[in-house]
């Protein structure tokens, strides 16, 4: 994949059968745009969605576009193969394929094989398009470590709370505590597989801006790198929540400066004037914050 280092703080979903919305989404400030061929598209409109996605991606500008993703239908639905076949002509425009209802590493390997065949058929760059498994079932959550490590194409993981809540028979709350274990499993699995931080599920109440911000902050505190968004009005608030604050940047600069000076003197652990103990893990964290805002 060409953008493996890109952190998707916001991933805006848009229906594939609405080419007008796809164009608007690509022009938005979202880090990534996910053209949806699955849940946002009625069964009778699947062919229209494929055609709409291909048409919109064919007309992509040559530069300054967000990370382009396509959510295909689930492996086993009988539609995923048709989705990828339809996308073959624009595969060189697609950075990531999102695989819904991912529950087993074999399904991810199957998608990887289909992508390899499509790349060869289209004579495009091999292994360019990455995979984001969307974990939204109990089986998927429990298999997260194996799924994250299933294939080199796996970019990171994404969380799908809606289907999981249905399966578990629970009503999601604004706080999201009922998904703490599931979310933590994704964060740990992605880190263990040396993937970028995973992408949290969407906040579905479009009228609750405060809840959206709190949900994004909680996700970031757990170790997520970004969040799925379902409306352009959510983008700025989620971007802000997943971007280092001025205070965090000031702290990181102070730690980096002090530790760099200490390293030059052969010292690998120091105490700052405010009492903060700093060694290599803390210094690496500070430097990661600075790298994220450069």
N, C-alpha and C positions, 0 to 999 in steps of 0.2 A: 504494500500500500504506500502511496506517495505522501500521505499526511499522518503517519503513525504517531508523530509527536504532538499532533493537534489535540488540545484539551477542549472537549465539547461542553462548555458551560451551559449552553442553551441549544436544544435540539427541537426545532419547530416542525411539527407534523402538519401535512397538508394533503387532502384527498387527491389521488391520482386522476380522478375523473373531472377535476376542476383545473384545467391548464392555466386559467386566469389567476387563480390563487397561487399556483406554483410559481409563476413569474413574480408575483408580489412577494412571496416568501423568500425567494432568492435575493430580492433587493432589500430585505430586512436586515437588521443588525444581528440576527441570530448567528451563532458560530456554525451551526449546521442546520440543514433542511432535510427532512425525511419525507419523501414522496410515498404516500401510503397506498398500497394495493390491497391491504387486508381489511381491518375492522372499519375503516372510514368509507369503504366502498361496498355497495349492495352487490349481492351475488349476480344480479342481472347486468351489472355495470362493470364487471371485471375486464372484459375486452376493451371497453371504452377507457378504463383507467390505464391499462397498459399502453394504449395508443396515446392517451394524454400525456403520460410520463415520457414516452419516447419523443413526442413532439416538443415538449417543453425542454427536455434535456438536449435535444438537437440544436435548439436555439440559444443555448447557454453562451454568455459572453466568454471571451478567451481568458479573462483575468478577473481578479477581485471578486470571486464568488465564494460563498461559504462551502463548508464540507458538504458534499452531495451524498445523500443516503437514499436508499429505497427499501421500504419494508415490504418484503414479499409475503405471500401466504405461507402458512405453516407446512413444513415437510409432513407428508401423510395426508394433506388435504386434497391432493390430486391437482393442485393449482400451482404449486411452487415451480415445477418444471416448466410450465407454460409461461410463468412470469419471467424466468431467467432467459428462456428462448426469445421472448418478445424484446427483452432489454439488450440483446446481443449487439445490436447496431450502435448503442450508446454506452456500452460497457466502459469505454475509456473515459466517460464523463462521471462515472459513479465511483465514489471513494469507498463507500461502505454499503453492504447489504445487511439489513436487520432481519433476523430470523425469529419470528414469533413462536411462542409455545415451545421454546427449546427445553428439552427435558432429558436429553441423552447425548453424549459426545458423538455417537454414530450419526445423528442427524446433522451435526455441524460438519462432519467429514463428508457427508453426502452433498451438502451445499458447496463445500470447497471443491469437490470433484466436478460438480456441474459448472462452477465458475471457471475451472481450468479448461474444460471442454469448450465453453463459450468463448474464452479468450483465444484459444487456438483457432476456433472457427472464424472469429472476427479478426484474427491476426493482430491482436493488441498486446500490449505489454503484459507479460506473465506475472501473476501474483500481485497485480496492481490493486485490485479491489479487496478490501478487508471485510471481515464479518463481525457483526455485533449480535451475539445471542441474546434474545429477550427472554428473561426468566420470569415466568408468571404462573407457575404451578408448583405444588409441593415437591414433586419429583425433580423439577428443574432447580429449585433452590438447594435441595440436598445434593444434587449432582454438580453444583456450581464449580467446585475445584476441577473436576474432570472435564467439564465443558470449557472452562477458561483455558485449559492446557491441551485441548483436543486437536488443534491445528494451528500452524503458524499464521494463518490468515486472521485468527481471532484478534481483534483490536482491543476490545474491552467488553464488559457485560452491561446489560441494561435491566432495570427492574420494572415489572409489570404488576402493579398491585390490584388492578380491577379483577382480573380473572382469578388471582390468588384468593382474594377476599370471597369471591363466589364459591370457590372450591372449599374454603375453610368454614364457610357459613358465618362470616363475621361482617360487621358494618364498619367500614373505615372511619376513623376519627380525624379531626383536623391535626391533632398532635402526632398521630401515626405510631404511637407506642406499640400497637398490636403487630407492627411489622419490624420491630427492632431486630429480632433475631434474623429474619430473612434478609434485611438490608445489610446487616453486619456480615452475613455469610458471603454476600456478593463482594463486599469490600475486601475481605480477607482472600477470597478466591482470586480476584483480579490481581491483588498485590503478590500473591504467591506465584502466579503465572507471569509476573513482571509485565502486566498490562497497565495502561493508564487507569486512573481511578474510574470506577463505573458511573453510569448515568442513572439517576434516580427517576422514578415514575412521575407522571404529571399530577398537578394539583387541579382537580376538576371543577372547583367552585370559582367560576370566572368573576363573581362579584365580591370575592373575599380577598382583597389585596393584602391585608395584614396576615391572613392565614397562609397565603402564598409565600410571602417573605419568610415567615417563621418556618414553614415546611422546607424551604430552600436552605435556610441557615442550619436547621437540624441535619439535613442531608450532608451538608458540607462538613459539619462537626463530626459526623460518622465516618467521613472519608470519601464521600462521593465527589466526583469532579464536576458534575453538572446535573441538569434536570431536563426532562422532556417538557415541552410547552405545547399547548393546544390552541393558543390564540396569540397573535402578535402583541396584544396588550400586556402579556406576561413577560415578554423578553427582557425589558430593561430592569425590572425588579429582580429577576433571577440572575441576570448578568452581574448586578451589583452584589448580590448575596454570595456569588462564587468568585468574586474578585477581591484580592487582598485590600484591606482598608489602609488608610493613611497611617494609623497607629501600628498596624502589622508591618508595614513597609519600614517605618522608622525603627521599630524594634529589630527587624532583620538587618538593616544597615548598621545599627550599633553593634549587633552581635558579629556581623561579618568583619567590620573594621577592627574590633577588639581581638577577635580570634586570629585574623590574618597577621596582626602585629605579634601576637603571642607565638604563632607558628614560626615566624621569622626568628624568634629567640629560642626556638626548640621546645616550646611549651605547648602541651596539647589539652590542657584543662585550665580554665580561668574562672574568676568570679567577678561579675560586673559590679559597678558601683551601687546598683539597686539590689544586690544580693543574688542575682540570677547566676546559677552555675552553668557553665558552657563547656561542653566537650565536643568531640566530632559529630555525634548524632544531632545535637542542637545546632551546631554550625551548618551542617548539611541542610537541616530544615530551613534555616534562615536564608541560605543561598538558593534553595528551591523557590522560596517566596520571591526573592529578587529576580530570579530567572523568569518567573511567571508574569512579571509586569514589564519586562524589557521588550 
